[in-house]
């Protein structure tokens, strides 16, 4: 990690990259996580962002190495209904 400045903005941007396109929430979250992690690799004095193609590639790599998330109904989680 080089600098966390801008990581939150990158997470929001990554999430919102997928949301209007109808991506499921877990994939939007992955977009956000990848963009936020990438932002932490760049000093705050530099302007650099992950490209669309690189973002999609990194998310696809993560999805291929992790199990598919299950949908959980919020009311089914104790204390959240």
N, C-alpha and C positions, 0 to 999 in steps of 0.2 A: 504494500500500500504506500503510495506516494503522498496523496493529499485527498481528503474526503470532501473538500470544497466542491459543491455542485452535484454531489452524488444524489441527494434527494430530488433535485430537479431532473436528473437523468432517470431516476426510478419512475417518477411521474410521467416523463416523456415516453419512456419505454412502454409503460402500461398503456398509456393513451394511444400509442402506435397501433396496438392490436384491438383495442376496445371498439372503435367505430367500424372496424372491418368485420366485427362479429366473432372475433376469436374468443374461445372459452376463458373464463377468469384465470385458470391456472397458467395458461399460455401467456396471457397479458402480464401476469406476475413474473413469469420467466423473462419476458422481454424487459421488464423493469429491473429485475435483478441483474441481468447481463449488462444493461446500460449503466446501472449504478456502479457495478464492479469495475467496468471499463473506466468510468469517470475517476475512480480512485487510483488509476495508474498514471494520471497526468497531473503535473504540477498546476496549481490554480492560476499561475501566470500564463499558461498556454491554453490555446483554444483548440481542442481536438475532440471529436466525438466518434463513436462507433458508426460505421456506415450501415446502411440498411441491409446490404448483402451480408456483411459480417455479423450483424445482429441475428439475422435469420439463420445463418450457418451455426453460430454458437448456440442458439436456442435448440436447433435440431440436434446438435451433438448432445446437449444436456438431456433432451427428451429420449434419446436413444440409449442413454446409460442409466436412466432412472425409471422407476415403475410409474405406470399411469395413475394419476390421482383419481380417487373415487369421489363421486359427488356425495355430499353430505347435506341433508336437509337441516337447516339451522335449528328448527324446532326439535330435532332429534338429539341435539347436543344438550346435555344436562345443564340447566341454569341459563340457557340462552333463549328459551321460548317465552 
